[in-house]
C-alpha cells in the first residue's frame, strides 16, 4: 500500500521541521510538500495531489481559515487537519475551521523549544489522526479485535446492530427515558450541532455530553451551540443540576460524573487518570450516569476515533438502556460508533441528520417517572 501523502502548511520553520521529521519516520506516511502560507499550499495542492493537508491557522498573506475556504470550493473531500494554539483565540478559530469543513484539529506543542517533547506530542496527537482520516487498516477509525471488533461477552440479549432505519421504534427496557447521554470525538462539534439543533427548547429530559476537547475549546463550543440552536447549552460546572431542556457539556481536562444531592442529580468534576487516553472520557460519564439512572438512559455515540464509550455502553445495556450510534457514511471517523456497533450494542445505527429526531421521538414515546430510582 502506498504511503499517505501529506502536505504541510505552516509559516514557522521549526514547526515545519518537527512535522516533517515525525511524519517521515512513519513508513505509512510521506511528506510530499511544505508551504509557508495558505496561498502556496493551494498552489501545491493541484501539483502534488496529497491525500491529506495540515493547515496552520495563523499564517501570513493567507491564513489557515482563508486557505480552508478556498480549498473547500475546489475539493470537498480531502481531509484537512488544522494546527491551533491552545488559547481562546486559537479555540475560536478552530471551531470556525470545523464549521468551514476542516476534518479535525491538533493543538500545537506548548514548548517547541524542547524539540523531543514537541516531536512526541506531534507523534501522539497527529499521526493517529492522519491514519484515521485516511482510513488506513489498523488505524483507530475501524475497530480491531482488541478495541471491540467482536461482540462483548456477558451482555445478555445485546441486540444485533442494523442498517439505518429512523422509523424503527426504540423501546427502553424500563419503559422510560430520564436523561440523554451523548459521546463524541473527531467530527463531534459539527455532529453535535446537527443533533442538538433538532431538540426542542422544552425537551422533557436533561442532556449530558462528553466531547473530546481541551480546556477553553469546550466552553467556546457550548457558547457557540447555545447561540445557534433552540435548546439551552452550557459548559458544565461543579454543582450544576440536571434539568429538562438543558444540555451540559463536560469541560476540557475534567471527567464529568454525577451524584445525588438534596436538590436532585448534580454534576461533579474530577481530574482522575485519563480513560482511553481521554479526559473527559465518555466511558466515565456513561458509567456514572448508569449508576444513578440505571436503564433510564438514552445513550448516543457520535463520530470519533478509538472506542471510548463502548465499555460504558456495555454497562448501560446490562441495565436495559437503549443505544444509538452514528452510521459510518456520515461519520468523519467511524471509530467510537463503529466499536459500539460491531460489539452488538447499538439499537439503532443512523445517519447524523436522523439522530436528533430519533432522540425526540424516543424521549416522547417513553413513559417518564418523576424521580430517579
C-alpha positions as CSV (number, residue, x, y, z in Angstrom):
1,X,0.0,0.0,0.0
2,X,1.4,3.4,-1.0
3,X,2.2,5.8,1.9
4,X,-0.3,8.5,2.8
5,X,0.8,11.7,1.0
6,X,0.9,14.7,3.4
7,X,1.1,18.4,2.5
8,X,2.2,20.7,5.4
9,X,1.4,24.4,5.6
10,X,3.0,26.3,8.4
11,X,5.0,29.6,8.5
12,X,7.2,28.5,11.4
13,X,10.5,26.8,10.3
14,X,10.8,24.9,13.5
15,X,7.3,23.5,13.3
16,X,7.7,22.5,9.7
17,X,10.9,20.7,10.6
18,X,9.2,18.9,13.5
19,X,6.2,17.9,11.5
20,X,8.3,16.7,8.5
21,X,10.7,14.7,10.8
22,X,7.9,12.9,12.7
23,X,5.7,12.2,9.7
24,X,8.7,10.9,7.7
25,X,9.6,8.5,10.5
26,X,6.4,6.5,9.9
27,X,6.6,4.1,6.9
28,X,2.9,4.6,6.2
29,X,3.3,8.4,5.7
30,X,5.2,10.6,3.3
31,X,5.6,14.4,3.3
32,X,5.2,15.4,-0.4
33,X,5.4,19.2,0.2
34,X,5.6,22.1,2.6
35,X,4.2,25.6,2.3
36,X,4.8,28.8,4.4
37,X,1.3,30.1,3.9
38,X,-2.1,29.2,2.6
39,X,-1.7,30.6,-0.9
40,X,1.4,28.5,-1.6
41,X,-0.4,25.4,-0.1
42,X,-3.3,25.9,-2.6
43,X,-0.8,26.2,-5.5
44,X,0.9,22.9,-4.4
45,X,-2.4,21.1,-3.9
46,X,-3.1,20.5,-7.5
47,X,0.5,19.9,-8.4
48,X,1.3,17.4,-5.6
49,X,-2.1,15.8,-5.1
50,X,-1.7,15.0,-1.4
51,X,-4.0,12.6,0.4
52,X,-4.3,15.0,3.4
53,X,-3.4,18.6,4.3
54,X,-2.3,20.1,7.6
55,X,-3.0,23.9,7.9
56,X,-1.7,26.2,10.5
57,X,-4.4,28.7,11.5
58,X,-2.1,31.7,11.8
59,X,0.0,32.3,8.6
60,X,1.0,35.5,6.7
61,X,-0.6,36.5,3.4
62,X,-3.3,33.8,3.5
63,X,-4.1,32.2,6.9
64,X,-5.5,28.8,7.5
65,X,-9.1,29.8,7.6
66,X,-8.8,31.7,4.3
67,X,-7.0,28.7,2.7
68,X,-9.6,26.3,4.0
69,X,-12.4,28.3,2.5
70,X,-10.7,28.4,-0.9
71,X,-9.7,24.7,-0.7
72,X,-13.3,23.6,0.1
73,X,-14.5,25.4,-3.1
74,X,-12.4,23.1,-5.2
75,X,-12.1,19.9,-3.1
76,X,-14.8,18.9,-0.6
77,X,-13.3,15.5,0.2
78,X,-9.7,15.8,1.1
79,X,-9.1,15.6,4.8
80,X,-7.8,18.8,6.4
81,X,-6.2,18.9,9.9
82,X,-5.9,22.4,11.5
83,X,-3.0,23.3,13.7
84,X,-4.2,25.5,16.5
85,X,-2.8,27.2,19.6
86,X,-4.2,26.3,23.0
87,X,-5.7,29.8,23.5
88,X,-9.1,31.4,23.4
89,X,-8.3,32.9,20.0
90,X,-7.0,29.6,18.8
91,X,-10.1,27.7,20.1
92,X,-12.4,30.2,18.4
93,X,-10.6,29.9,15.1
94,X,-10.6,26.1,15.4
95,X,-14.3,25.9,15.9
96,X,-14.8,28.3,12.9
97,X,-12.5,26.0,10.8
98,X,-14.5,22.9,11.8
99,X,-17.7,24.7,10.7
100,X,-16.0,25.5,7.3
101,X,-15.2,21.9,6.7
102,X,-12.0,21.0,8.5
103,X,-11.9,17.3,9.4
104,X,-10.1,17.7,12.7
105,X,-7.5,19.8,14.6
106,X,-4.4,19.4,16.7
107,X,-3.1,21.9,19.2
108,X,0.5,22.9,18.8
109,X,3.0,21.7,21.3
110,X,3.2,24.1,24.1
111,X,7.0,24.3,24.1
112,X,8.7,23.9,20.7
113,X,12.0,24.8,22.4
114,X,12.0,21.3,23.7
115,X,12.3,19.5,20.4
116,X,12.0,16.0,21.8
117,X,8.8,16.9,23.8
118,X,7.3,18.6,20.8
119,X,8.0,15.7,18.5
120,X,6.5,13.3,20.9
121,X,3.4,15.5,21.2
122,X,3.0,15.5,17.4
123,X,3.7,11.8,17.2
124,X,0.9,11.1,19.7
125,X,-1.7,13.6,18.6
126,X,-1.2,14.0,14.8
127,X,-0.1,10.6,13.4
128,X,-3.2,8.6,14.5
129,X,-5.5,11.4,13.1
130,X,-3.8,11.3,9.7
131,X,-4.2,7.5,9.5
132,X,-7.8,7.5,10.8
133,X,-8.9,10.3,8.5
134,X,-7.3,8.4,5.5
135,X,-8.9,5.2,6.7
136,X,-5.8,3.0,6.7
137,X,-6.1,-0.5,8.1
138,X,-5.1,-0.7,11.7
139,X,-6.0,2.9,12.4
140,X,-8.5,3.7,15.2
141,X,-11.1,4.5,12.6
142,X,-12.2,0.9,12.4
143,X,-12.4,-1.4,15.4
144,X,-9.7,-4.0,15.8
145,X,-10.2,-7.2,17.8
146,X,-8.5,-5.5,20.8
147,X,-10.7,-2.4,20.5
148,X,-14.1,-4.0,20.0
149,X,-14.2,-5.9,16.8
150,X,-16.4,-8.7,18.2
151,X,-19.5,-9.0,20.4
152,X,-18.8,-8.1,24.0
153,X,-19.3,-11.2,26.2
154,X,-21.5,-11.0,29.2
155,X,-24.1,-8.6,27.8
156,X,-27.3,-10.7,27.9
157,X,-29.5,-10.1,24.9
158,X,-27.4,-7.4,23.4
159,X,-29.2,-6.7,20.0
160,X,-27.5,-7.0,16.7
161,X,-27.0,-3.7,15.0
162,X,-29.0,-3.0,11.9
163,X,-28.9,-0.6,8.9
164,X,-30.2,2.9,9.3
165,X,-34.0,2.9,9.9
166,X,-35.3,6.0,11.6
167,X,-38.8,4.8,11.7
168,X,-38.0,1.8,13.9
169,X,-39.2,2.4,17.4
170,X,-36.7,2.1,20.3
171,X,-38.3,0.8,23.4
172,X,-36.2,1.1,26.6
173,X,-36.3,-2.0,28.8
174,X,-37.5,0.2,31.7
175,X,-40.2,1.9,29.6
176,X,-38.9,5.4,30.3
177,X,-36.1,7.8,29.5
178,X,-34.9,10.3,32.1
179,X,-31.7,11.5,30.6
180,X,-29.9,11.6,27.2
181,X,-26.1,11.0,27.3
182,X,-24.0,11.8,24.2
183,X,-20.4,11.0,23.5
184,X,-18.3,12.3,20.6
185,X,-14.8,13.0,19.4
186,X,-13.3,13.6,15.9
187,X,-16.0,15.4,13.9
188,X,-18.1,15.8,17.0
189,X,-18.6,19.6,17.1
190,X,-20.5,19.6,13.8
191,X,-22.3,16.4,14.5
192,X,-23.4,17.8,17.9
193,X,-24.6,20.9,16.2
194,X,-26.8,18.8,13.8
195,X,-28.2,16.6,16.6
196,X,-28.8,19.3,19.2
197,X,-30.5,21.6,16.7
198,X,-33.3,19.1,16.3
199,X,-34.0,19.1,20.1
200,X,-36.8,21.5,21.3
201,X,-36.2,24.0,24.0
202,X,-38.8,22.3,26.1
203,X,-37.2,18.8,25.8
204,X,-38.6,16.8,28.7
205,X,-35.3,15.4,29.9
206,X,-31.7,16.8,30.5
207,X,-28.9,16.1,28.1
208,X,-25.3,15.5,29.1
209,X,-22.4,15.5,26.6
210,X,-18.8,14.4,26.6
211,X,-16.9,15.8,23.6
212,X,-13.1,15.1,23.5
213,X,-11.7,18.7,23.6
214,X,-9.2,20.6,25.6
215,X,-10.0,23.4,28.1
216,X,-11.3,26.7,26.6
217,X,-12.4,24.8,23.5
218,X,-15.4,23.2,25.3
219,X,-16.5,26.5,26.8
220,X,-16.5,28.2,23.4
221,X,-18.2,25.2,21.8
222,X,-21.0,25.4,24.3
223,X,-21.4,29.1,23.8
224,X,-21.4,28.7,20.0
225,X,-24.1,26.0,20.2
226,X,-26.2,27.9,22.7
227,X,-26.3,30.9,20.4
228,X,-27.4,29.0,17.3
229,X,-29.9,26.3,18.4
230,X,-33.2,26.3,20.4
231,X,-32.2,24.2,23.4
232,X,-30.0,25.7,26.1
233,X,-26.4,24.6,26.1
234,X,-23.7,25.3,28.7
235,X,-20.3,24.0,29.7
236,X,-20.9,22.1,32.9
237,X,-19.7,23.4,36.3
238,X,-19.5,21.5,39.6
239,X,-22.8,21.6,41.3
240,X,-24.9,22.1,38.2
241,X,-28.3,20.4,38.5
242,X,-29.6,18.2,35.6
243,X,-32.9,19.6,34.5
244,X,-35.2,19.2,31.4
245,X,-34.2,21.3,28.4
246,X,-30.6,21.8,29.5
247,X,-27.6,20.5,27.7
248,X,-24.4,20.3,29.8
249,X,-21.0,19.7,28.1
250,X,-18.1,18.3,30.1
251,X,-15.3,20.8,30.4
252,X,-11.9,20.1,28.8
253,X,-9.5,18.2,31.1
254,X,-12.2,17.1,33.5
255,X,-14.2,13.9,33.8
256,X,-17.9,14.7,34.3
257,X,-19.7,12.5,36.8
258,X,-22.9,12.8,38.8
259,X,-24.1,12.5,42.3
260,X,-27.3,12.8,44.3
261,X,-28.0,15.9,46.4
262,X,-30.9,17.2,48.3
263,X,-31.9,19.2,45.2
264,X,-31.6,16.4,42.7
265,X,-28.8,15.0,40.5
266,X,-25.9,17.3,40.2
267,X,-22.6,17.5,38.3
268,X,-19.3,16.7,39.9
269,X,-16.0,17.1,38.1
270,X,-12.6,15.4,38.7
271,X,-9.2,15.1,37.2
272,X,-8.8,11.4,37.8
273,X,-6.5,9.5,35.4
274,X,-7.3,9.6,31.7
275,X,-9.5,6.8,30.4
276,X,-8.9,5.6,26.9
277,X,-6.2,8.3,26.8
278,X,-9.0,10.9,27.3
279,X,-10.1,13.4,29.9
280,X,-13.1,13.9,29.7
281,X,-13.9,10.4,28.8
282,X,-17.3,9.1,27.6
283,X,-16.9,5.8,29.5
284,X,-16.5,7.7,32.7
285,X,-19.7,9.7,32.1
286,X,-21.7,6.7,30.9
287,X,-20.7,4.6,33.9
288,X,-21.6,7.4,36.3
289,X,-24.9,8.1,34.7
290,X,-25.8,4.4,34.7
291,X,-25.1,4.1,38.4
292,X,-27.8,6.7,39.1
293,X,-30.3,6.4,36.3
294,X,-29.8,2.6,35.7
295,X,-31.6,1.8,32.4
296,X,-33.5,5.0,32.1
297,X,-30.8,6.5,29.8
298,X,-30.7,7.0,26.1
299,X,-27.1,6.7,25.1
300,X,-25.8,8.2,21.8
301,X,-22.4,7.6,20.3
302,X,-21.3,10.0,17.5
303,X,-18.3,10.2,15.3
304,X,-14.8,9.8,16.8
305,X,-11.5,7.9,16.9
306,X,-10.9,5.0,19.2
307,X,-13.5,3.1,21.2
308,X,-14.3,5.5,24.1
309,X,-17.9,4.9,25.1
310,X,-18.1,1.3,24.2
311,X,-17.4,-0.1,27.7
312,X,-19.9,2.4,29.1
313,X,-22.5,1.2,26.7
314,X,-21.9,-2.4,28.0
315,X,-22.8,-1.1,31.5
316,X,-25.8,0.7,30.2
317,X,-27.0,-2.2,28.1
318,X,-26.8,-4.5,31.1
319,X,-29.3,-2.2,32.8
320,X,-31.6,-2.1,29.8
321,X,-30.7,1.3,28.3
322,X,-31.1,1.8,24.5
323,X,-28.1,2.9,22.4
324,X,-28.0,4.9,19.2
325,X,-24.8,5.0,17.1
326,X,-24.0,7.3,14.1
327,X,-23.6,5.4,10.9
328,X,-20.3,5.1,9.0
329,X,-21.3,7.1,6.0
330,X,-21.9,10.3,7.9
331,X,-19.1,9.9,10.5
332,X,-15.8,11.7,10.0
333,X,-14.2,8.7,11.7
334,X,-16.2,5.6,12.5
335,X,-14.1,4.5,15.4
336,X,-16.3,5.1,18.5
337,X,-19.7,4.4,16.9
338,X,-18.1,1.5,14.9
339,X,-16.8,-0.1,18.1
340,X,-20.3,0.1,19.7
341,X,-22.0,-1.2,16.5
342,X,-19.7,-4.1,15.9
343,X,-19.9,-5.1,19.6
344,X,-23.7,-5.6,19.0
345,X,-24.6,-2.8,21.4
346,X,-26.5,-0.4,19.1
347,X,-30.3,-0.5,19.0
348,X,-30.1,2.0,16.0
349,X,-27.4,2.9,13.6
350,X,-28.4,6.2,11.9
351,X,-27.1,9.0,9.7
352,X,-26.4,12.1,11.6
353,X,-29.5,14.0,10.4
354,X,-31.8,11.3,11.8
355,X,-30.3,11.1,15.3
356,X,-31.8,14.3,16.7
357,X,-35.4,13.4,15.6
358,X,-34.9,9.9,16.9
359,X,-33.9,11.2,20.3
360,X,-37.0,13.4,20.5
361,X,-39.3,10.5,19.4
362,X,-37.7,8.1,21.8
363,X,-38.0,10.5,24.7
364,X,-41.6,11.4,23.9
365,X,-42.5,7.8,23.4
366,X,-41.2,6.6,26.7
367,X,-43.0,6.9,30.0
368,X,-41.1,9.1,32.3
369,X,-41.0,8.8,36.0
370,X,-40.7,11.9,38.2
371,X,-37.8,10.8,40.4
372,X,-34.7,8.8,39.9
373,X,-34.9,5.2,41.2
